[in-house]
Amino acid sequence: MSVQVKIPAVGESISSGVVSVWHKKSGEQVRKGDPLFTLETDKVSTEIVAEADGVLRTKANEGQEVKIGEVVAEIEESATPAAASQKKEPAPPVAAVVDRGQPESPRSSGATATELSPAVRRIVDEEKLDPSKISGTGKGGRITKGDALAAAQNRAAAVAEEMEATTLVETLEPVESLASAAKDGRVVRKRMSPLRRKIAQQLVMARNTAAILTTFNECDMSEVQALRAYAQEQFTKKNGVKLGLMSFFVKATVGALKAVPVINGRIEGDDFIQNNFYDIGVAVGTERGLVVPVVRDADKKSFAELERDIADYAKKAREGKLKIEELQGGTFTISNGGVYGSLLATPILNPPQSGILGMHKIMERPIAVKGAVVVRPMMYLALSYDHRLIDGKEAVTFLIKVKEGIETPKTLPIDF
């Protein structure tokens, strides 16, 4: 008895995905609950597990795009790995005797170069074929010219099929390594992953539907750095997680959103939707692309709870284990390009949200303080917003509120 392994429904708007990697090989024994493969969709990656004990028979290749409900494997409950391997092994070819002094016996392959006719030998040499792998249809199993031509065509078709399958494999290697892997040509064509295609669609939609404008400010990070250094050891010992920068920015952002509530809203058709809750998306860069898990009710959480949520989401994102519901419903987003060394950038909106805060690299710069030039750790801040809904005055006010919260962190709801 066989159990079909189908692609499950993993979200309302998801119709397909990619089998990114098989964790079990075809013919291998699996147990119920064992992870079989990872399904990568345009939102998340999900591990699909075995629903029964038995021997796995895969029907889809790694990198193949599959539809929801499609059968990608079967689990043979009564089979054993040994029986499975016997099923797949072809019968060994019968050795041929080609000496004219001996009686000839039928054969399917095994010829050597000395047994080939001149016409066949020319094809074998030109196409670099292995005579022992060509099935002969001539008298006594000899390889004819037609056999050689058919073998060359079959190999060409197999190579073309392999190349087509390779273009679907969702690797994340740098362009340089992809280019060097190509035997011929200066470019490599490959299909974008579902996640990258979704990101592309979202970014284009944001550009085409919102009047995006960006305003900038800068903040002095001295007080936050001093407070973190002072409280770090005790905070880590008490909560089991480090006190990072992001929790300060989440708290400062929530305070600014309360001061300028329109930025926490969105446009829906001809209506304005005002959100009176604070679910803050925190952008996380992964090898698969950028994802934005959402910290729920950020205004009600302590610094320790925020840090745990952020660390947990970052780990899940790297491992491809985020759930769809963890990526939906944010009201505002924070993106920290500073971790990659970005000094200044204009973040793009995360639809249907109306605002996104961009953090950047902390750099020591000379600034004027009370008439004196001092060197301070400074960070540029950027707020991109939908100008259809938010005016410049509101955007600037929001950034100033964030700046005040970071430069005087004791005004934030500190709980450590």
FENZI-V399283 format. One record per residue. N is the residue number from 0. RES is the residue in one letter. PHI is phi as a letter, one per 20 degrees, with the letter a starting at -180 (999 if undefined). PSI is psi in degrees with one decimal (NA if undefined). Layout:
N/RES/PHI/PSI  N/RES/PHI/PSI
This chain:
0/M/999/137.3  1/S/d/143.1  2/V/d/124.0  3/Q/f/138.6  4/V/d/109.9  5/K/d/156.3  6/I/f/117.6  7/P/f/161.2  8/A/f/123.5  9/V/d/7.4  10/G/r/153.7  11/E/g/-44.4  12/S/e/6.3  13/I/e/121.1  14/S/d/-13.6  15/S/b/172.1  16/G/a/-173.7  17/V/c/132.9  18/V/f/94.6  19/S/f/-35.4  20/V/b/136.6  21/W/e/127.0  22/H/e/-19.3  23/K/c/144.2  24/K/e/156.9  25/S/f/132.6  26/G/n/-2.6  27/E/e/144.2  28/Q/f/133.7  29/V/c/157.7  30/R/d/154.6  31/K/g/128.6  32/G/n/-12.3  33/D/f/137.0  34/P/f/126.6  35/L/e/-48.7  36/F/b/165.9  37/T/d/126.1  38/L/e/118.3  39/E/d/124.0  40/T/d/-175.6  41/D/f/-1.7  42/K/c/-49.7  43/V/b/169.6  44/S/d/136.4  45/T/c/136.3  46/E/e/127.0  47/I/e/128.0  48/V/d/162.0  49/A/f/141.3  50/E/d/0.1  51/A/b/164.4  52/D/e/146.2  53/G/q/-161.0  54/V/d/130.6  55/L/e/135.0  56/R/c/103.9  57/T/f/145.9  58/K/c/-8.2  59/A/c/143.5  60/N/e/159.6  61/E/f/135.8  62/G/n/-5.1  63/Q/e/136.8  64/E/e/131.9  65/V/c/153.7  66/K/e/155.7  67/I/f/130.7  68/G/n/-10.1  69/E/f/141.0  70/V/e/120.1  71/V/d/-8.7  72/A/a/168.0  73/E/c/149.5  74/I/d/114.3  75/E/e/108.3  76/E/f/-30.8  77/S/e/-9.7  78/A/e/161.7  79/T/c/158.5  80/P/g/-37.8  81/A/f/-46.2  82/A/f/-36.2  83/A/f/-42.4  84/S/f/-33.0  85/Q/f/-33.8  86/K/f/-36.7  87/K/e/-19.7  88/E/f/123.1  89/P/f/156.1  90/A/f/139.7  91/P/f/143.8  92/P/f/149.5  93/V/e/125.2  94/A/f/140.1  95/A/d/144.3  96/V/d/115.0  97/V/d/1.0  98/D/f/127.4  99/R/f/-19.5  100/G/e/-7.4  101/Q/d/152.0  102/P/f/138.2  103/E/e/142.0  104/S/d/149.4  105/P/f/150.6  106/R/b/162.3  107/S/d/-21.4  108/S/a/-177.1  109/G/o/7.8  110/A/f/151.8  111/T/d/170.0  112/A/f/-30.6  113/T/f/-17.3  114/E/e/-2.4  115/L/e/147.1  116/S/f/160.5  117/P/g/-41.5  118/A/f/-42.3  119/V/f/-42.2  120/R/f/-38.0  121/R/f/-43.8  122/I/f/-44.0  123/V/f/-43.5  124/D/f/-44.4  125/E/f/-40.7  126/E/e/-2.3  127/K/l/52.1  128/L/e/157.9  129/D/e/108.8  130/P/g/-31.8  131/S/f/-14.2  132/K/d/9.0  133/I/d/127.6  134/S/f/122.3  135/G/e/138.0  136/T/d/1.0  137/G/f/-176.3  138/K/f/129.0  139/G/m/17.7  140/G/n/15.1  141/R/f/152.1  142/I/e/122.0  143/T/e/171.1  144/K/f/-38.7  145/G/f/-38.8  146/D/f/-43.0  147/A/f/-43.1  148/L/f/-40.8  149/A/f/-40.1  150/A/f/-39.9  151/A/f/-41.8  152/Q/f/-42.0  153/N/f/-40.7  154/R/f/-41.0  155/A/f/-41.2  156/A/f/-40.2  157/A/f/-40.8  158/V/f/-42.8  159/A/f/-41.5  160/E/f/-41.2  161/E/f/-41.0  162/M/f/-39.3  163/E/f/-41.8  164/A/f/-36.4  165/T/f/-34.1  166/T/f/-19.1  167/L/e/-13.1  168/V/f/125.7  169/E/e/73.8  170/T/e/161.3  171/L/c/36.8  172/E/f/156.0  173/P/f/159.7  174/V/g/-37.2  175/E/f/-43.8  176/S/f/-33.5  177/L/f/-43.0  178/A/f/-40.9  179/S/f/-23.3  180/A/f/-21.4  181/A/f/132.1  182/K/f/-35.6  183/D/c/154.5  184/G/n/165.4  185/R/d/-2.0  186/V/c/159.7  187/V/c/127.5  188/R/e/129.7  189/K/b/150.1  190/R/f/136.4  191/M/f/150.0  192/S/f/157.4  193/P/g/-39.0  194/L/f/-43.2  195/R/f/-36.9  196/R/f/-39.4  197/K/f/-41.9  198/I/g/-44.9  199/A/f/-44.2  200/Q/f/-42.6  201/Q/f/-41.8  202/L/f/-42.5  203/V/f/-40.4  204/M/f/-40.9  205/A/f/-43.8  206/R/f/-36.6  207/N/e/-19.4  208/T/d/-19.1  209/A/d/148.7  210/A/e/87.2  211/I/e/129.3  212/L/c/149.3  213/T/c/134.8  214/T/c/152.1  215/F/c/158.3  216/N/b/-178.1  217/E/b/156.0  218/C/c/149.3  219/D/e/121.6  220/M/e/7.9  221/S/g/-48.6  222/E/f/-41.0  223/V/f/-41.9  224/Q/f/-40.2  225/A/f/-42.5  226/L/f/-40.3  227/R/f/-42.6  228/A/f/-38.1  229/Y/f/-41.2  230/A/e/-6.1  231/Q/g/-51.5  232/E/f/-48.4  233/Q/f/-40.6  234/F/f/-45.8  235/T/f/-42.6  236/K/f/-38.5  237/K/f/-39.4  238/N/d/-11.2  239/G/m/16.6  240/V/b/148.4  241/K/f/152.1  242/L/e/107.5  243/G/e/-174.4  244/L/e/-33.3  245/M/f/-36.0  246/S/f/-35.6  247/F/f/-42.5  248/F/f/-33.3  249/V/f/-45.7  250/K/f/-43.3  251/A/f/-36.6  252/T/f/-43.7  253/V/f/-43.1  254/G/f/-40.2  255/A/f/-36.7  256/L/f/-34.6  257/K/f/-33.3  258/A/f/-32.7  259/V/c/76.4  260/P/f/-23.4  261/V/f/-29.2  262/I/f/-18.9  263/N/e/13.4  264/G/d/-171.9  265/R/b/161.1  266/I/e/134.7  267/E/c/100.7  268/G/m/-122.0  269/D/e/9.4  270/D/d/154.1  271/F/d/125.7  272/I/d/117.9  273/Q/e/118.5  274/N/e/123.7  275/N/d/25.2  276/F/c/166.6  277/Y/c/83.2  278/D/d/104.1  279/I/e/121.5  280/G/e/136.7  281/V/d/109.8  282/A/f/134.0  283/V/c/123.2  284/G/e/131.0  285/T/c/173.3  286/E/f/-25.6  287/R/e/-18.5  288/G/p/-177.0  289/L/e/129.4  290/V/c/155.7  291/V/c/82.9  292/P/f/154.0  293/V/d/126.4  294/V/e/111.1  295/R/f/141.6  296/D/l/53.8  297/A/f/-27.2  298/D/f/-21.8  299/K/e/-3.0  300/K/e/148.8  301/S/f/170.5  302/F/g/-41.5  303/A/f/-41.6  304/E/f/-40.2  305/L/f/-45.6  306/E/f/-38.2  307/R/f/-44.5  308/D/g/-46.7  309/I/f/-44.1  310/A/f/-39.6  311/D/f/-42.9  312/Y/f/-40.1  313/A/f/-40.8  314/K/f/-46.0  315/K/f/-39.2  316/A/f/-44.1  317/R/f/-34.1  318/E/e/-2.7  319/G/m/34.4  320/K/d/14.7  321/L/f/142.1  322/K/e/155.2  323/I/g/-42.6  324/E/f/-20.5  325/E/f/-8.8  326/L/d/-2.5  327/Q/d/151.0  328/G/n/11.2  329/G/f/151.3  330/T/d/-18.9  331/F/b/152.7  332/T/c/144.7  333/I/d/130.5  334/S/c/127.6  335/N/d/90.3  336/G/f/-11.1  337/G/f/-25.8  338/V/f/-19.5  339/Y/d/2.0  340/G/n/7.7  341/S/f/127.2  342/L/e/-35.5  343/L/a/134.9  344/A/b/164.7  345/T/d/100.1  346/P/f/152.6  347/I/d/147.0  348/L/f/151.5  349/N/d/91.9  350/P/g/144.5  351/P/e/18.5  352/Q/f/159.3  353/S/d/-5.5  354/G/b/151.7  355/I/b/133.4  356/L/e/128.8  357/G/d/123.2  358/M/e/156.0  359/H/c/-177.1  360/K/f/139.5  361/I/e/122.4  362/M/c/140.0  363/E/f/126.3  364/R/c/150.1  365/P/f/129.7  366/I/c/163.3  367/A/e/125.4  368/V/c/112.2  369/K/l/43.9  370/G/n/-2.3  371/A/d/147.8  372/V/e/121.1  373/V/c/158.3  374/V/d/124.9  375/R/c/153.2  376/P/f/113.0  377/M/d/150.2  378/M/c/132.7  379/Y/e/138.8  380/L/d/144.7  381/A/c/133.7  382/L/d/114.8  383/S/e/137.4  384/Y/b/161.4  385/D/e/108.9  386/H/f/-12.7  387/R/f/-28.7  388/L/d/-34.0  389/I/d/130.5  390/D/e/164.3  391/G/g/-39.9  392/K/g/-43.4  393/E/f/-38.8  394/A/f/-44.9  395/V/f/-42.2  396/T/g/-41.9  397/F/g/-49.2  398/L/f/-38.0  399/I/f/-38.1  400/K/f/-41.4  401/V/f/-45.5  402/K/g/-45.5  403/E/f/-41.0  404/G/f/-36.6  405/I/f/-39.8  406/E/f/-22.8  407/T/c/71.0  408/P/f/-19.3  409/K/f/-12.6  410/T/e/-12.5  411/L/f/161.9  412/P/f/70.8  413/I/f/132.9  414/D/c/28.5  415/F/c/NA
